[in-house]
Amino acid sequence: MTTVGLIDPDRAAVLLDARDLSVFSERLLDAAHSAAGVEELYAYRAGEGAPETLASSSDLADVAERAAAHARRFHRSDPAVAALKATPPGSGFLCRIPADSIELAAYRELCFVRPRFSEKLCFGWRFADHSLVVTFYHRGASGAEIDMAQLGALAQLAITGLTRLTRRPAETPSLVAELESRLAESHPILSRREREVCARTLAGRTAAETGAELGLSHGTVLTYRQRAYQKLGLSKSSDLLAAVLG
């Protein structure tokens, strides 16, 4: 019998029905673990400059630290970058990267040795102006037999789902910009990051969505929001709306 890489339709529907990046990440990891024993995932959008983290999930500690370190520093030393650059727009790529092929010692130590990952599998799609990359980590032997057909089908779903979740209507940025402008005018005590976070909160973004847009971790978004509330003497987002409108 030939393996065709089909994903359980019910599992695929549950994944694509997610309306929050953090929920999407958790469901994607669950599906990848069932399909191929994946223990951590990291997805990002690559363009000019540092990559933007879109999804990150793991049952292991310090997953946020690893995702942030890759976005800030290690992406420059990631062998997947060469595969990405060699991929023409409108097509995808796959590469398997064993831990011992990572030349930068700090990168190898933090993202492979400490969590005991032997390998990562990267799937990506290159659009005209950016790329989406989904990375799966596992602890099995490097080069171990993995159902690549299943994992590839799941990566395709992941890229589709992430594209849908991060696509914004044309009018949304103007709303956020207007809210940031009002906050800057009425509450100059707020820092730029605090204004960015608060504006997105008022526009209906979750902390996970705000973090994905701004390249911040979920916890950092909550910290900026709490600092802003403390400066303004507020306790919840509805108070913030009143403060802006007032």
Secondary structure as GFF3:
##gff-version 3
##sequence-region A 1 246
A	DSSP	alpha_helix	9	16	.	.	.	ID=ss1
A	DSSP	alpha_helix	21	36	.	.	.	ID=ss2
A	DSSP	beta_strand	40	46	.	.	.	ID=ss3
A	DSSP	beta_strand	52	58	.	.	.	ID=ss4
A	DSSP	alpha_helix	63	72	.	.	.	ID=ss5
A	DSSP	three_ten_helix	74	77	.	.	.	ID=ss6
A	DSSP	alpha_helix	80	86	.	.	.	ID=ss7
A	DSSP	beta_strand	91	98	.	.	.	ID=ss8
A	DSSP	three_ten_helix	99	101	.	.	.	ID=ss9
A	DSSP	alpha_helix	105	108	.	.	.	ID=ss10
A	DSSP	pi_helix	109	113	.	.	.	ID=ss11
A	DSSP	beta_strand	119	126	.	.	.	ID=ss12
A	DSSP	beta_strand	131	138	.	.	.	ID=ss13
A	DSSP	alpha_helix	148	166	.	.	.	ID=ss14
A	DSSP	alpha_helix	172	186	.	.	.	ID=ss15
A	DSSP	alpha_helix	192	202	.	.	.	ID=ss16
A	DSSP	alpha_helix	207	214	.	.	.	ID=ss17
A	DSSP	alpha_helix	218	232	.	.	.	ID=ss18
A	DSSP	alpha_helix	237	245	.	.	.	ID=ss19
###
